[in-house]
Amino acid sequence: MPVFNRRLVVAAAAVLVLSGAPHPAIAQAPTGKVTVVTSFSKDVTDPVKKAFETAYPGVTLEVQNRNTNAGVRFVQETRANNQVDLFWASAPDAFEVLKRAGLLQAYKPNTPGIPAKLGPYSINDPDGMFFGFAASGYGIMWNERYTRANRLPDPKEWADLGKAVYHDHVMITTPSRSGTTHLTVETILQGEGWEKGWATLKAMSGNMRSVTDRSFGVPDAVNSGQVGLGVVIDFFAFSARAANFPVKFVYPTVSTVVPANVGIIANAPNQAGARAFVDFLLSDAGQELLLIPAISRLPVNPATYAKAPDGYPNPFKGAIGLPGFQFDVGVSERRYAAVDVLFDQLITFNLEPLKAVTKAMHDVEARLARRDNPAARALLTEARTLISAMPIAGEQAASDEVRASFQGTTPQAKAPRQAELEQQWSNFAKEKYAAAAAKVAEAAKLAP
């Protein structure tokens, strides 16, 4: 975890804002209101708004904050009378959804110095529909005071969070309410494979204190010591560390660093303003703003890191968060809704029975560690198989049939089969967890 020179970066950012940013050449000088829908917090949007309005006098940036999924739905639902200029968020698959729906428009920003790729990933959409302005990685954040007080080891891998020692010490946001958590879940599924990935996610979730519906809820709880560990996007940990919270962060082996993006909405009412905002984010001035401790993002221009504090993570050097596999945004987009619903039905809404059987299994394993019993251990293996079972294969989740089941016109107007599948998957989870609990109970009778 880097230790940031807070005064240096704040001072540099202040000079940047006060001096104004160089204006990229655009066909028409921007004026008026520029409206952006974003999942980013005020810690990110406020400094960018101030610097952008300073750089372009006569322009006002209106920020509409919505979580990624809600933002996508808003753009979809208002397409007939669009009043929004830009979509600005971390999850690249959300931009693929908007692109496929014809809700983004092409642009070619003037961005010297920004390479085509970050590791195996294209920084910009090849069709010019959206643009990477920062990089984001995903991993595990923990509060050092909490872990010391509870004698918890530092985690290194996702599977570590499934160990008995972490039971009731971990938190995650449901991916249906957080695009960044969705991307974390999808990374695990692609990196480990569908079946093993879900087994890992369920083992982790069996130790969760709770599954929240706010992305900010997890880092806030870890910062304050309400919970020990959380699954987060990297900048939550970096900005917390810069604010002197006693936190650390690790990229597991199966992780990824991918671009966070901005795109212009089709039929944007302020075309010149939207283009100016994209150009600003990608300019030297916009990239340097990412170094402000409250933002703590990874710039996509390698030259910007020369101005970063000592120890600032640099994905262009070394292998910070770069996986041994290539994340497939297309696969993620095709099964986006199915993954969210599966997580909610198998984990979020059935968390208590999952936690109960997981805790019972940990207790029996502790007894078997002192004195083994092969029959009891075999029953635990059967229980794990039941818990990790999935009601649908990965190929099915990405199929046209399943995708159509989740394409209602609004969140309230579900597609005909959505409620049916939700109920099927919830019942599947209840039955498997109950059967697993019965196996663990048998094992407990045999354990010395």
Residue pairs with C-beta under 8 A, 6 or more apart in sequence:
1 237
1 238
1 241
1 247
1 248
1 249
2 238
2 241
2 309
2 310
2 311
2 312
2 313
3 241
3 309
3 310
3 311
4 238
4 241
4 242
4 293
4 296
4 309
4 311
4 312
5 309
5 310
6 242
6 293
8 309
9 291
9 292
9 293
9 308
9 309
10 292
10 293
12 288
12 291
12 307
13 47
13 288
13 289
13 291
13 292
16 51
16 285
16 288
16 289
17 47
17 50
17 51
17 54
18 54
20 54
20 55
21 51
21 52
21 54
21 55
21 280
21 283
21 284
21 285
21 286
22 55
22 283
22 284
22 285
23 55
23 56
23 276
24 109
24 110
24 276
24 279
24 280
24 283
25 110
26 272
26 275
26 276
26 279
27 272
28 271
28 272
29 272
30 56
30 58
30 59
30 270
30 272
30 273
30 275
30 276
31 58
31 59
31 272
31 273
32 58
32 59
32 60
32 270
32 273
33 59
33 60
33 61
33 62
33 270
33 273
34 59
34 60
34 61
34 62
34 85
34 86
34 270
34 273
34 274
34 276
34 277
35 62
35 64
35 83
35 84
35 85
35 86
35 269
35 270
36 61
36 62
36 63
36 64
36 84
36 85
36 86
36 87
36 88
36 277
37 64
37 66
37 71
37 74
37 75
37 84
37 86
37 87
37 88
38 45
38 63
38 64
38 65
38 66
38 71
38 87
38 88
38 89
39 65
39 66
39 67
39 68
39 71
39 88
39 89
39 90
39 91
39 179
39 180
39 215
40 65
40 88
40 89
40 90
41 65
41 216
42 65
43 239
43 294
43 295
44 294
44 295
44 297
45 63
45 65
47 289
47 292
47 294
47 295
48 61
48 281
48 286
48 289
49 61
49 63
51 280
51 285
51 286
51 289
52 59
52 61
52 276
52 277
52 280
53 59
53 60
53 61
55 280
55 285
56 273
56 276
56 280
59 273
59 276
61 277
64 74
64 84
66 74
67 177
67 178
67 179
67 215
68 89
68 90
68 91
68 94
68 178
68 179
68 180
68 182
69 94
69 176
69 177
69 178
69 179
69 182
69 340
71 87
71 89
71 94
72 87
72 94
72 97
72 98
73 410
73 411
74 84
75 82
75 84
75 87
75 98
75 103
75 265
76 98
76 101
76 103
77 410
78 84
79 101
79 103
79 266
82 265
82 266
82 267
82 268
82 269
83 269
84 265
84 268
85 264
85 265
85 268
85 269
85 270
85 271
85 273
85 274
85 277
86 262
86 263
86 264
86 265
86 268
86 274
86 277
86 278
87 94
87 95
87 98
87 104
87 130
87 262
87 263
87 265
88 261
88 262
88 263
89 95
89 179
89 260
89 261
90 136
90 179
90 180
90 183
90 233
90 260
90 261
91 179
91 180
91 182
91 183
92 130
92 183
92 258
92 259
92 260
92 261
92 329
93 179
93 182
93 183
93 186
93 329
93 332
93 333
93 336
94 179
95 104
95 125
95 129
95 130
95 261
95 263
96 329
96 330
96 332
96 333
97 333
97 336
98 104
98 130
98 263
99 125
99 127
99 129
99 130
99 263
100 333
102 266
103 265
103 266
104 129
104 130
104 263
104 264
104 265
104 266
105 129
105 264
105 265
105 266
105 267
105 268
106 127
106 128
106 129
107 128
107 131
107 264
107 274
107 275
107 278
108 128
109 131
109 275
109 278
109 279
109 282
110 279
111 131
111 279
111 282
111 283
111 301
113 284
113 301
113 302
113 303
114 123
114 124
114 282
114 300
114 301
115 123
115 300
115 302
116 122
116 123
116 124
117 123
118 132
118 135
118 257
118 258
118 259
118 300
118 315
118 316
119 257
119 315
119 322
120 322
120 326
120 327
121 256
121 257
121 258
121 259
121 326
121 327
123 131
123 132
123 259
123 300
124 130
124 131
124 132
124 259
125 131
125 261
125 263
129 263
130 261
130 262
130 263
131 261
131 262
131 263
131 278
131 281
131 282
132 259
132 260
132 261
132 300
133 259
133 260
133 261
133 262
133 281
133 282
133 286
133 287
133 300
134 259
134 260
134 290
134 297
134 298
134 299
134 300
135 257
135 258
135 259
135 260
135 297
135 298
135 299
135 300
135 315
136 180
136 233
136 234
136 235
136 257
136 258
136 259
136 260
136 297
136 298
137 233
137 234
137 251
137 255
137 256
137 257
137 298
137 313
137 315
137 320
137 321
138 180
138 183
138 184
138 187
138 231
138 232
138 233
138 234
138 251
138 255
138 256
138 321
139 231
139 232
139 234
139 237
139 249
139 250
139 251
139 252
139 255
139 321
140 155
140 158
140 160
140 161
140 229
140 230
140 231
140 232
140 249
140 250
140 252
141 218
141 219
141 222
141 229
141 230
141 231
141 232
141 236
141 237
141 240
141 247
141 248
141 249
142 152
142 154
142 155
142 222
142 228
142 229
142 230
142 247
142 248
142 249
143 222
143 223
143 225
143 227
143 228
143 229
143 245
143 246
143 247
144 246
144 247
144 248
145 225
145 246
146 152
146 169
146 222
146 225
146 227
146 228
147 153
147 154
147 228
147 229
150 169
150 228
152 165
152 166
152 169
152 228
152 229
153 160
153 165
154 248
154 250
155 161
155 166
155 229
155 250
156 250
156 252
157 252
157 253
157 254
158 188
158 200
158 204
158 252
158 254
159 200
159 203
159 204
160 166
161 170
161 203
161 204
161 207
161 229
161 231
162 200
162 203
162 204
162 206
162 207
163 207
164 362
164 365
164 366
166 207
166 228
166 229
167 206
167 207
167 358
167 359
167 362
168 207
168 208
168 209
168 355
169 207
169 209
169 227
169 228
169 229
170 204
170 207
170 208
170 209
170 227
170 228
170 229
170 230
170 231
171 208
171 209
171 210
171 211
171 212
171 217
171 218
171 221
171 222
171 227
171 229
171 230
171 231
172 181
172 204
172 205
172 208
172 211
172 212
172 218
172 230
172 231
173 180
173 181
173 211
173 212
173 213
173 214
173 215
173 217
173 218
173 231
174 181
174 211
174 212
174 213
174 340
174 343
174 344
174 347
174 348
175 181
175 182
175 184
175 185
175 339
175 340
175 343
176 182
176 340
176 341
176 343
176 344
176 348
177 213
177 214
177 215
178 214
178 215
180 215
180 232
180 233
181 215
181 231
182 336
182 339
182 340
183 256
183 258
183 332
184 231
184 233
185 201
185 339
185 343
186 327
186 332
186 339
187 254
187 255
187 256
187 323
187 327
188 197
188 200
188 201
188 254
189 197
189 198
189 201
189 339
189 394
190 197
190 325
190 327
190 328
190 331
190 332
191 197
191 254
191 255
191 256
191 323
191 325
192 200
192 254
193 394
194 390
194 393
194 394
194 397
195 388
195 390
195 394
198 342
198 346
198 388
198 390
199 384
199 387
199 388
201 343
201 347
202 346
202 347
202 354
202 387
202 388
203 358
203 387
203 388
204 231
205 211
205 347
205 351
205 354
206 354
206 355
206 357
206 358
206 359
206 387
207 355
207 358
208 351
208 355
209 227
210 351
211 347
211 348
211 351
212 218
212 221
215 233
216 236
218 230
218 231
218 232
218 236
219 230
219 232
219 236
219 237
219 240
221 227
221 230
222 228
222 229
222 230
222 232
222 240
222 247
223 240
223 245
223 247
232 249
234 249
234 251
234 298
234 313
234 321
235 295
235 296
235 297
235 298
237 247
237 248
237 249
238 249
238 296
238 313
239 293
239 294
239 295
239 296
240 247
241 247
241 248
241 249
242 293
242 294
242 296
243 293
243 294
251 257
251 320
251 321
253 323
253 324
254 323
254 325
255 321
255 323
256 321
256 322
256 323
256 327
257 298
257 315
257 320
257 321
257 322
258 327
259 300
260 297
262 277
262 278
262 281
264 271
264 274
264 275
264 278
265 274
268 274
280 286
281 287
282 300
282 301
284 301
284 303
284 304
287 299
287 300
287 301
287 304
288 299
288 304
288 307
289 295
290 296
290 297
290 298
290 299
290 304
291 299
291 304
291 307
291 308
291 309
291 312
298 313
298 314
298 315
299 305
302 314
302 316
305 312
305 314
305 316
305 317
308 314
313 320
314 320
315 321
315 322
331 398
332 339
334 398
334 403
335 394
335 397
335 398
335 402
335 403
337 403
337 406
337 407
338 392
338 397
338 398
338 402
338 403
338 406
339 397
341 406
341 418
341 421
341 422
341 425
342 390
342 391
342 392
342 397
342 425
345 422
345 425
345 426
345 429
346 391
346 425
346 426
346 428
346 429
347 354
347 429
349 426
350 426
350 429
350 430
350 433
353 429
353 430
353 433
353 434
353 437
354 387
354 429
354 433
356 437
357 383
357 387
357 433
357 436
357 437
357 440
358 387
360 437
360 440
360 441
360 444
361 380
361 383
361 384
361 436
361 440
363 444
364 376
364 380
364 440
364 443
364 444
364 447
365 380
367 444
367 447
367 448
368 376
368 377
368 380
368 447
368 448
370 448
371 448
373 446
373 447
373 448
375 443
375 446
376 442
376 443
376 444
376 446
376 447
377 443
379 439
379 440
379 442
379 443
379 446
380 439
380 440
380 443
382 436
382 439
383 436
383 437
383 439
383 440
383 443
384 436
386 432
386 433
386 435
386 436
386 439
387 432
387 433
387 436
389 428
389 432
391 424
391 425
391 428
391 429
392 402
392 425
396 402
402 421
404 415
404 417
405 415
405 416
405 417
405 418
405 420
405 421
406 414
406 415
406 418
407 415
408 414
408 415
408 418
